[in-house]
Amino acid sequence: MAEVIIIGAGPAGASAALFTAKAGKETVVIDSDQSITKRAWIENHYGVPETAGPDLLETGKRQAEKFGAKLIAGKAVKIESGDSGVRVHTESGEVLEGQHAIVATGLFAELAEASGIAVKPGTEPRIKTVVDCDAAGRTSLTRVWAAGTAAGVSVHTIVTAGDGAKVAINVISELNGERYVDHDVLKS
C-alpha cells in the first residue's frame, strides 16, 4: 500500500510527488498524459528561464522519480475512501491502495464527480468545474485532497506547482502527526 497516491503528473501533481517522495513517503503517481502544460511556452515560472511546457513536465517527473516516486501511465476513474485508506480505480481495471490521495487533474473534474467529491464552479476562464476543498486541500471525501487547477487555483504553472507542494506538505504533516518542513542547506 502506498502512503500517497497522486492523480496527475502536471506541475501540481509532480510537485506534490517531489515533496512526498523526498519526505520518504511511498508515492505513486498516475499520469494520463493530459496536462495542458504540454502545449505551453513558459516565460513566467520563477527560477526557470523560458522553457517549453513538455520540458517542464519531464523535469518535474524526473525530480519526483529521483526521490523514489513511482509513475504509472494510466487514467484514474474513481476513488473510494474509508477509515484505513483509499482505493483508486484505473481505466484498465487496476486498483491501487494508499493511505491518502491527491487529485491534481488540472482541467478535468470527472474523477472527482465520479467519486462523489463535492465540486463547485470554477473561476478561471474555460474551467467550468473544480473540486471544493478547504485551504489545506482537504476535499469532502476523507483522506482525499486536491491541488492545482483542479482545486481552483490559477492555471499558471508556478501557482499550480506551489499549490501541489503546499498540499503535499499538509499530507506529510498528517501522516507524521506533526508539521513537516523541508529545508536543505548548502554543503560547503
N, C-alpha and C positions, 0 to 999 in steps of 0.2 A: 504494500500500500504506500503510495506517495504521500508526502506531507502536504504538498501543494500541487494542484493541477491547474494550469493556466490555459485558458482557451483563447488563442490568438497570439501571433508572434510578430505583430507590428510594433511600433515604438512603445506602446503601453505594456503589452504582454512581454516583449523581450526585456524591457527594463525591469518589470516585476520579477521575471525569471532570473535576471542577473543578480538582483538583491537576495532572493530566496535561496538560490544555489550558493552564492558566496557566503551566506549565513549558515551553510551546511545542511540546509533543508532539502530532502529528496524532492526534486522538482521535475514535473513532466509538463511539456508544452505541446498542445495540439495545434498544429498550423494548417489552416485551409488554404494558405497562399492567396488570400483575397484582399490583403491590405491595400488601401488606396495610396499608400506611400509608394507603391510600385510605380505609380505614374507621376511622382512629384520631382520637381527640381527644387532644391532647398538651399536658401541663402540666409536663413534666419534662425539657425539652430546654434545656440551658444556653444563655443568651443570647437565648432566644426566648420572648416572652410566650405565654400559651396560644394554640394555633393548631389549626386543622383539618388533618388529615393531607393532604388534597388540596392545600391551600395550601402546606404544607411541601414537598411533592413538586414543585409548579410552581416554587417559589422555587429549589430545588436545580437543576432543569433549566435555568432561566434563567441562574443563576450559571455553570454549565458552558458554556452556549452563548455567554455574554458573552466568554469567552476562546477561543472557536473550536471547541468540541466540536460534532460533528455528531450529532444524534439521528435515529435511523431507527426508525419503527414496524415491529415485526415480532417474530417469535419464533425464537430460535436453537434448532436441534435437534441439532447435532453440531459438535464441534471436533476438528480434526486438527492435529497438531503435527509439525514437522520441524526440521532444523538451521537453516533460514533463516527460519522463522516459523510462523504459524498460519493455518489456514483455518477460518472459521466459516460453517457452512451454516445457512440460514434455512428456515423452513417454506414460504416462497414459492419456494424453489429458488435464491435468490441466494446467492453465495459471496463472503464478504468476506475479504480477506487482510490480515494485520498481523504485526508483529514479536512482540507479546505479547497475551494475552487475560486479562481479569479476569472471573471468574464471580461475579456478585453477584445471584443469582437468588432470594434470600430463602428462602422455604419450599420451593422446588422443586429437587429433586436430579435430575430426569430428564435434563437436559442433561449433567450430569457422568457419570451412569451410561451414557448412550448414547455418550459419548465415551471410555469406558474409564478414567475418572479414579477413583482409589481413593476410596471413601466409607466412612463409619463411622456408628454410631448417634448420633442427636442427643441432647443432654442437656436442651434446653429443652422445656417442655410442648408437646405436639402436633407437635413437629418430629422425625419418625422418622429421617431420614437427612440427613447433612451431608457436605460434601467433607472428606476427610482431607488437611490441609495443615500445613506447619510454621509456626512463629511468624511468619515473614516473609510467609506467604500462599502459598508455593510448593506446587503440587499434584504428584501423581505424573506428570503429563504436562508435558514440557518446554515452557517459555515460557507455561504456563497457571497463573494464580494464582486464589485465591478470597478473597472478602471478605464481611464482614457475617454475617447469619444463615446463609447458605449455607455459610460457613466454620466455623460452630459457635459464633459469639458470640451474646450476648443479643439478643433481638428489639427492645430499646428503641432508638428512633431515634438517640439521642445516641451509643450504643455502636456501632451499625452504621455510622453516618456516620464516626465516628472510625476504625473498622477499615478502611473504604474509603480514607480518607486515608492511613493507615499503609501499606496495601498499595500504593497509588499511589506513595508516596514510595519504596518499595522497588523498584518497577518503573522509575521515573525514574532512580534511582541505578544500576540495572543498565544502562539504556540509556546513561547518561552515563559510566559507568565510574568514578564516584566518588560519595560520599554527597551526596545532594541535600537542601537545606533551603530553605524559602520563608518569609522573614520580611520583610514590608513594614514601612515606617517612616512614621509620621505626617508629613505635609508641612505646614509652617507657612505 
